[in-house]
Amino acid sequence: MIWMKNQSRHENLTYLVVWSLLFATPLLSLYMRTINDPYITFNWTEVFFIWRKFGIFLALFLIHNFLLAPLLIHQHRRALYFSIAAALVAGFAVYQFNTHRVDVKRMKEFRHKMELREKKMKQHDEHMEQRDELPPMFMDMPDDKAGRGPRPEDMPKDGPRMMRGRHNPPIFIGEHDILSIVVLLLMFGANLGTKYYYRSRSDQRKLEELEKQNLEQQLEYLRYQINPHFFMNTLNNIHALVDIDPSKAQETILELSKMMRFVLYEGDKSGVPLTKEFSFIRTYAKLMELRYTDKVKITVDVPNEAPDKTIPPLMLISFIENAFKHGISYQHDSFVDMKASIDGDYLLFTCINSKAEKPNQEKGGVGLANVRKRLDLLYDKRYKLDIKDEPDIYTVVLKLPL
């Protein structure tokens, strides 16, 4: 759905903004320090060092966001999630422990070198100021005798630019390794919290749409789900049977009343038992046989007994009605084959029909597009619907979780 895609984009945009600000922080910090201290110049070495540390956390965040978090949020596989997350944190702790001491040593040496250069730079500036203030008689005296500090020859060969490049270590360096692990855990928790927030918004939106859809479906069930022409033709067949076979006419009237009762009293519920849905399909097919000649072969294979599970009412009949509407020919041999079975916690339903050259133009039903939309709202990605539209045969295979 469009609003679900927009929500996913909004979530990813939130992550992008947060990480962009995080990576921009060392740049802004170093820039402010260069403004406030004339002896500090912009040193990319420090920025790249911090970015390398942030890059590790970014890589772990991406793994958690796109691979681990969906296991917990969408698939509810808690054991697998916590196992992988614990292994990831343990691996990070080992890496952090092995690299922390090396980084600290390098940063201490680099910082000490920068401090020495900065100190020499300041002494050089003081020397130049003192030199300008001395009387001319002292100008030719050696620096050490005139008390003017170190000579320019003592300064580093790379000049003032390198001496002013003071480097302060990032916050992670010098802290205990546990701090990085805590930061990682907090990052994972924030990621889960964000995903739960957007998931709750998604569920709320889906619930609102589902309630609206159910209300619309209830009206459509009463108006169109069972083709009005079907009822009229069935009543005409019953009228003919009254004189030919009164007992069969009475039986047919009873079956028709059961169907109407199911539509009126079960069609507005969120779920009905499988046995009632299967019974409705058998009755529907039985009454449809009264309308056609022997050229139409109708096969129904649904269980007489089913587990104590429920299914959205009149979900399967939409496919069956579509099969009769588009697959039956009064001039040529045609067929409709319906089959339902239970496979563990799933319902497998198949409806195969021939394709008529001139499909029945009778109106009725909610249409396969609305049926698919209803399945999306009810089952999200947990169902599977395969439709094959071949030149002579139309096949529907539906797999629903119970």
ABEGO torsion letter per residue (X at the ends): XAAAAAAAAAAAAAAAAAAAAAAAAAAAAAAAAAAABAABBBBAAAAAAAAAAAAAAAAAAAAAAAAAAAAAAAAGBAAAAAAAAAAAAAAAAAAAAAAAAAAAAAAAAAAAAAAAAAAAAAAAAAAAAAAAABBAAAAABBAAAAGAEBBAAABBAAEAAAAABBBBBBAABGBBAAAAAAAAAAAAAAAAAAAAAAAAAAAAAAAAAAAAAAAAAAAAAAAAABBAAAAAAAAAAAAAAAAABAAAAAAAAAAAAAAAAAAAAAAABABBBAAAAAAAAAAAAAAAAAABBAABBBBBBBBABBBBBBBBBGAAAAAAAAAAAAABBAABBBBBBBBBBBBEABBBBBBBBBBBABBBABBEEAEAAAAAAAAAAAAEAABBBBBBBBAABBBBBBBBBX
